[in-house]
Structure formats: C-alpha cells, structure tokens
C-alpha cells in the first residue's frame, strides 16, 4: 500500500488507466481498454439541421440576384434590339423641333410625325443612352432644337444621336457679287429661313458676297456680321500681297475700284484685264468713265442696274459719276466679290486704255484710240444685226416696258461723249460707252 501512487486527476474517463501510468499487475496489463462512447447520430443530425437565419438569408439573396440578373440581361437584349429596329418612316422627312420643348414633348412630336412607333420607346431610349453616357464619363446628352432630316427607317438610337448631336438641316444663303448693301439687306429680309431684324444698313463695299451655310432661324444681323468679318479678312490678306506700284494707296481705294470692275464685267477671266485698263487710266490722269458709276450716282443703294442710261444723265454731275469727276468716286458702288478685289490688286500687265463689248459676252480691248474705234465699229455691226433679229421676234419685255430696249447684251459701245475733253488725255470712255449721237437712250453695261 505504501508503494501505490496517488490517483491521477487527468485519468482518461474511457479507460481505468491513468494517462501515462503503467499497469500495476500482469492481469491489469492484459485488460483491454474501454471502447469509446457511441456517438448518437440522431443528435448530430438534429444539430446540423438546426436553422441558421443569416446563412439562409444570404442564400436566398444570391438566388434572387442571379434570377434578377438573368431577367435584366434578357430585357436589355430585347430593349437593345428595339433601339436598333428600323423605324416606321418610309421616306426621308424633315422634322422641326421647336425651342424649349422637353423630351416628352419631342417624343410626342416624333410619334405624330411618324418617325417612331411609340413615344415611350423614344423616351426610354433617350434615358438609357443618357445613363450609359454618364457611366462612361462622356458629355451629358441633351436634345436640341432645330430642323432635322430623318432618313427612311431611322431607328430610335439614330434619332437620339441625330437630335442630341444637333445635326440640323443646313440652309444656304447666297448673296451674289455686285449688289449694293441696301440690296443685300432687302434680300436677307425676304429670306424666310432667317429671323430677326437688321439694325442698320452696312457701309457700301464692306460686305463679302458669298454663299453662307446657316441653320434655320439664324439671325439676319449675324449673317451680315459674318459677311463683314469675311470681307475684312480677305481684303487684309490680299492687300498684303498687292503689287507695290499701284495708283491706289489704301485698301479702301482698292475696294472702290474693285466695285467698278465688278459691275463692268461678269467674266472672271477678264477681270484682271478690265482692272488693268482702269489702273492705266488712273496713272495717266484719265477719267475712268464707267457707266455703272452714273447709275449709282443717280440712285444710290437702290439703283436698278439694268436700267438704260439716258444721254442727258451722262452729263449730270454727281459725286460718283466718273464721266464728270477725276479719279475714283468717294465710295464703292457695290460690294465686289473676291475675283474683282484680286484683279485690282494683281492687275494684268498691259498698256490698254479702252474696252468695248464684242457681242459674245466679253469685251474687245485696245491700247490706242484708233484700235478702239475699230472695235467700236465692229460692235456696231453686231449691234445692228442683233436689232434686226430682235425686230423680227420682239421679246416679251417690249410689250410691257415702253421705251425699254428688248436687246439684252452685256454692254453697248457708244461714240465719243459731248462732255468737255480732259486736259492732256484722249476723251474716249474706257469702255466706249459715252452717249450716242442719236437721241435714243444709251444702254448701260450689264453684268
């Protein structure tokens, strides 16, 4: 008893033997260890089946999310197909979107115009593309007012892109060369595609005749401002490239002379030659004697360029009548085009001082009075032949305009004027357009 060890507090409950102890006898050594307690499977299953709320909630949430994503994908595929589906329009059509209309009003208008089948589809498509643009960090889409040409079968996506990008129908405003500023203002006022009032008539020669592309409803004053700005840029550029020995000393004088060249000929291939005639006459202190200056001196900006010039009107002294004044008139007589300005600043090298109509739409030029008179005689023969043909088949204008010549030619040659000769210069008009000796009205040169 004295050799028995104290009981181990850590004895294994499944065996009688203490942990780490030795058998006390041979019989104990032969004794088998106690088998482990049998696990109750029912208890374990009950523990595993015990509800776990958090896990169940997450499981259900993931299931709903999966089905939701599948449903959204199917809807997105269907909606995207509807966005790209051909529209109901059978032929192109211009749709006008007024200002201050919202997306709902625009959608309703497109439905009325037959551009979309359902206004709701357009509204949803617009909102969807807005969302995509926002997610991608692009500029926000905004429907814009204007005139839009919708092609046949245009889809909703194409309509949204068209209106948001502002690809409106462009209108051309064409202003011909050779009109006065007042005539240009009247032309713009009569254009129904423009809007607004014009504050004041621009100065003569300050506008560049051109074809301008504008939006419908563009302000008339903005068109005039654009013409004036383009004219200044053109004149400044061409003036810097001018020949240095010209008798015109400022760009304003160049525009004045260009306006005369503009009204003397309508052919671009002879503008530099006509300009050279006037340049040569200025160098020799000869009067320009240009018929269009007579008309402008009499009627100003409201001149009718096709009006015949009477013989008595040639002798009327006005500020612009170059038969009666020396040098250039004080202002341009019209708004010249690009070719006329270039012709004045880069005239052809010649010694010619005269020109007269040749019956083909152009002019015959001469350096001496003798050659010029010969050209005038040739023109007289052409004129006589044209008058004979006109008398056989009179044009309709003669029945409605008393005293108005039925003959339509660009220029008529006339004999030497009765005005007082200039000192030191041959007194024959540059264009051979002085008053005729007969009492009939003298025709102006026409563009």
RATAZI-V992120 format. One record per residue. N is the residue number from 1. RES is the residue in one small letter. PHI is phi in radians with two decimals (999 if undefined). NEAR is the number of other C-alpha atoms within 10 Angstrom. Layout:
N:RES:PHI:NEAR
N:RES:PHI:NEAR
This chain:
1:x:999:4
2:x:-1.26:4
3:x:-1.59:5
4:x:-1.28:7
5:x:-1.45:8
6:x:-1.15:6
7:x:-1.12:10
8:x:-1.40:12
9:x:-1.21:8
10:x:-1.84:9
11:x:-1.15:14
12:x:-1.27:13
13:x:-1.18:11
14:x:-1.45:11
15:x:-2.26:13
16:x:-1.47:13
17:x:-1.59:19
18:x:-1.29:15
19:x:-1.19:13
20:x:1.43:10
21:x:-1.60:11
22:x:-1.73:10
23:x:-1.13:13
24:x:-1.49:10
25:x:-2.68:8
26:x:-1.09:8
27:x:-1.16:8
28:x:-1.19:13
29:x:-1.22:12
30:x:-1.44:9
31:x:-1.30:10
32:x:-1.24:9
33:x:-1.28:12
34:x:-1.32:12
35:x:-1.16:8
36:x:-1.16:9
37:x:-1.16:7
38:x:-1.29:6
39:x:-1.35:8
40:x:-1.50:8
41:x:-1.13:9
42:x:-1.12:9
43:x:-1.13:10
44:x:-1.12:10
45:x:-1.13:10
46:x:-1.11:10
47:x:-1.15:10
48:x:-1.22:10
49:x:-1.50:9
50:x:-1.14:8
51:x:-1.06:10
52:x:-2.08:9
53:x:-1.03:9
54:x:-1.14:9
55:x:-1.13:10
56:x:-1.16:10
57:x:-1.13:11
58:x:-1.13:11
59:x:-1.10:12
60:x:-1.15:12
61:x:-1.12:11
62:x:-1.13:11
63:x:-1.14:12
64:x:-1.10:12
65:x:-1.10:12
66:x:-1.10:12
67:x:-1.13:11
68:x:-1.10:12
69:x:-1.17:12
70:x:-1.11:12
71:x:-1.16:12
72:x:-1.12:12
73:x:-1.09:12
74:x:-1.15:12
75:x:-1.14:12
76:x:-1.12:12
77:x:-1.10:12
78:x:-1.16:11
79:x:-1.16:16
80:x:-1.14:14
81:x:-1.14:11
82:x:-1.19:16
83:x:-1.12:21
84:x:-1.73:13
85:x:-1.23:14
86:x:-1.03:16
87:x:-1.40:20
88:x:-1.43:15
89:x:-1.13:18
90:x:-1.65:12
91:x:-2.60:10
92:x:-1.01:13
93:x:-2.62:15
94:x:-1.59:14
95:x:-1.94:18
96:x:-1.71:18
97:x:-1.79:20
98:x:-1.20:13
99:x:-1.24:9
100:x:1.20:10
101:x:-1.55:14
102:x:-1.48:14
103:x:-1.14:17
104:x:-1.17:13
105:x:-1.17:15
106:x:-1.15:22
107:x:-1.08:22
108:x:-1.13:17
109:x:-1.14:18
110:x:-1.11:20
111:x:-1.19:17
112:x:-1.15:13
113:x:-1.36:15
114:x:1.44:16
115:x:-1.43:27
116:x:-2.31:24
117:x:-1.34:16
118:x:-2.41:15
119:x:-1.08:21
120:x:-1.15:14
121:x:-1.13:16
122:x:-1.14:26
123:x:-1.08:18
124:x:-1.13:15
125:x:-1.11:20
126:x:-1.13:23
127:x:-1.16:15
128:x:-1.13:14
129:x:-1.19:16
130:x:-1.07:18
131:x:-1.10:14
132:x:-1.09:13
133:x:-1.12:14
134:x:-1.18:13
135:x:-1.14:9
136:x:-1.50:9
137:x:1.35:9
138:x:-1.44:10
139:x:-1.16:9
140:x:-1.06:12
141:x:-1.34:19
142:x:-2.49:16
143:x:-1.24:18
144:x:-2.09:21
145:x:-1.32:18
146:x:2.60:21
147:x:-1.75:20
148:x:-2.10:19
149:x:-1.61:18
150:x:-1.61:21
151:x:-1.31:17
152:x:-1.14:15
153:x:1.26:17
154:x:-1.14:21
155:x:-1.41:22
156:x:-1.10:26
157:x:-1.07:18
158:x:-1.12:17
159:x:-1.14:23
160:x:-1.09:22
161:x:-1.09:17
162:x:-1.08:18
163:x:-1.35:22
164:x:-1.24:16
165:x:-1.44:13
166:x:1.20:16
167:x:-1.41:15
168:x:-1.41:22
169:x:-1.20:17
170:x:-1.62:15
171:x:-1.99:16
172:x:-1.68:13
173:x:-1.92:18
174:x:-1.81:14
175:x:-2.03:18
176:x:-1.20:14
177:x:-1.22:23
178:x:1.57:27
179:x:-1.50:28
180:x:-1.35:27
181:x:-1.08:22
182:x:-1.14:19
183:x:-1.17:18
184:x:-1.18:24
185:x:-1.05:19
186:x:-1.08:14
187:x:-1.16:14
188:x:-1.20:23
189:x:-1.11:17
190:x:-1.52:11
191:x:-1.40:11
192:x:-1.27:9
193:x:-1.46:17
194:x:-1.85:21
195:x:-2.40:17
196:x:1.47:12
197:x:-1.77:12
198:x:-1.79:17
199:x:-1.20:8
200:x:-2.74:9
201:x:-1.33:16
202:x:-1.13:17
203:x:-1.14:15
204:x:-1.11:21
205:x:1.47:25
206:x:-1.60:23
207:x:-1.97:27
208:x:-1.74:25
209:x:-1.11:22
210:x:-2.87:17
211:x:-1.75:13
212:x:-1.89:14
213:x:-1.71:13
214:x:-2.31:18
215:x:-1.56:17
216:x:-1.11:18
217:x:1.56:14
218:x:-1.07:14
219:x:-1.25:18
220:x:-1.08:20
221:x:-1.12:20
222:x:-1.17:15
223:x:-1.15:18
224:x:-1.08:21
225:x:-1.10:14
226:x:-1.13:15
227:x:-1.10:19
228:x:-1.17:19
229:x:-1.14:14
230:x:-1.13:16
231:x:-1.12:22
232:x:-1.09:14
233:x:-1.11:12
234:x:-1.14:15
235:x:-1.12:21
236:x:-1.10:11
237:x:-1.19:11
238:x:-1.23:17
239:x:-1.12:20
240:x:-1.20:11
241:x:-1.80:12
242:x:-1.23:17
243:x:-1.21:12
244:x:-1.49:12
245:x:-1.81:8
246:x:-1.39:17
247:x:-1.35:13
248:x:-1.50:19
249:x:-1.75:10
250:x:-2.31:10
251:x:-1.22:17
252:x:-1.12:17
253:x:-1.14:18
254:x:-1.10:24
255:x:-1.18:28
256:x:-1.05:25
257:x:-1.16:28
258:x:-1.11:30
259:x:-1.17:29
260:x:-1.23:28
261:x:-1.06:30
262:x:-1.03:30
263:x:-1.50:24
264:x:-1.47:25
265:x:-2.60:22
266:x:-1.83:18
267:x:-1.78:15
268:x:-1.16:12
269:x:-1.32:12
270:x:-2.18:17
271:x:-1.11:24
272:x:-1.16:22
273:x:-1.35:23
274:x:-1.11:28
275:x:-1.06:26
276:x:-1.11:24
277:x:-1.05:27
278:x:-1.18:28
279:x:-1.07:26
280:x:-1.14:22
281:x:-1.19:22
282:x:-1.12:19
283:x:-1.16:12
284:x:-1.70:12
285:x:1.03:15
286:x:-1.63:23
287:x:-1.18:25
288:x:-1.22:30
289:x:0.88:27
290:x:-1.83:25
291:x:-1.04:28
292:x:-1.03:27
293:x:-1.20:27
294:x:-1.12:26
295:x:-1.12:26
296:x:-1.17:22
297:x:-1.10:20
298:x:-1.46:17
299:x:-2.13:11
300:x:1.13:17
301:x:-1.17:19
302:x:-1.74:15
303:x:-1.11:19
304:x:-1.83:13
305:x:-1.18:18
306:x:-1.48:15
307:x:-1.24:15
308:x:-1.15:17
309:x:-1.67:21
310:x:-1.38:16
311:x:-1.06:20
312:x:-1.20:11
313:x:-1.29:17
314:x:-1.12:25
315:x:-1.48:18
316:x:-1.31:14
317:x:-1.51:15
318:x:-2.23:19
319:x:-1.16:17
320:x:-1.93:24
321:x:-1.28:27
322:x:-1.33:23
323:x:-1.37:26
324:x:-2.00:20
325:x:-2.07:15
326:x:-1.59:16
327:x:1.24:18
328:x:-1.53:22
329:x:-1.20:20
330:x:-1.23:11
331:x:-2.42:17
332:x:-1.08:25
333:x:-1.80:31
334:x:-2.91:32
335:x:-1.79:29
336:x:-1.30:30
337:x:-1.54:23
338:x:-1.02:18
339:x:-1.15:17
340:x:-1.22:32
341:x:-1.15:27
342:x:-1.08:22
343:x:-1.12:25
344:x:-1.22:32
345:x:-1.48:28
346:x:-2.34:20
347:x:-1.23:23
348:x:-1.24:17
349:x:-1.35:11
350:x:-2.81:13
351:x:-2.04:14
352:x:-1.28:21
353:x:-2.15:27
354:x:-2.44:27
355:x:-2.70:26
356:x:-2.54:27
357:x:-1.06:27
358:x:-1.93:22
359:x:1.54:19
360:x:-1.91:10
361:x:1.71:14
362:x:-1.98:18
363:x:-2.37:23
364:x:-1.80:18
365:x:-1.89:21
366:x:-2.61:22
367:x:-1.69:15
368:x:-2.18:13
369:x:-1.15:18
370:x:-1.08:10
371:x:-1.15:14
372:x:-1.16:23
373:x:-1.08:21
374:x:-1.14:12
375:x:-1.13:22
376:x:-1.12:24
377:x:-1.10:14
378:x:-1.08:17
379:x:-1.15:22
380:x:-1.07:18
381:x:-1.14:12
382:x:-1.12:15
383:x:-1.11:19
384:x:-1.12:11
385:x:-1.12:12
386:x:-1.16:15
387:x:-1.18:16
388:x:-1.12:11
389:x:-1.12:12
390:x:-1.19:15
391:x:-1.16:12
392:x:-1.24:8
393:x:-2.20:10
394:x:-1.16:15
395:x:-1.25:13
396:x:-1.07:9
397:x:-1.09:12
398:x:-1.16:13
399:x:-1.31:11
400:x:-1.99:8
401:x:-2.11:10
402:x:-1.21:8
403:x:1.35:11
404:x:-1.49:14
405:x:-1.16:19
406:x:-1.39:17
407:x:-1.25:17
408:x:-2.03:13
409:x:-2.26:19
410:x:-1.34:22
411:x:-2.81:25
412:x:-2.12:24
413:x:-1.43:28
414:x:-2.25:23
415:x:-1.42:17
416:x:-1.06:17
417:x:-1.25:21
418:x:-1.56:14
419:x:-1.16:13
420:x:-1.16:10
421:x:-1.10:13
422:x:-1.41:14
423:x:-1.30:9
424:x:1.29:9
425:x:-2.53:12
426:x:-1.20:13
427:x:-1.66:20
428:x:-2.26:25
429:x:-1.02:27
430:x:-1.02:26
431:x:-1.81:30
432:x:1.11:26
433:x:-2.06:27
434:x:-1.30:29
435:x:-1.13:26
436:x:-1.34:19
437:x:-1.24:13
438:x:-1.37:9
439:x:-1.39:10
440:x:-1.25:13
441:x:-1.09:17
442:x:-1.63:25
443:x:-1.30:27
444:x:-1.39:25
445:x:-1.28:25
446:x:-2.09:20
447:x:-1.34:18
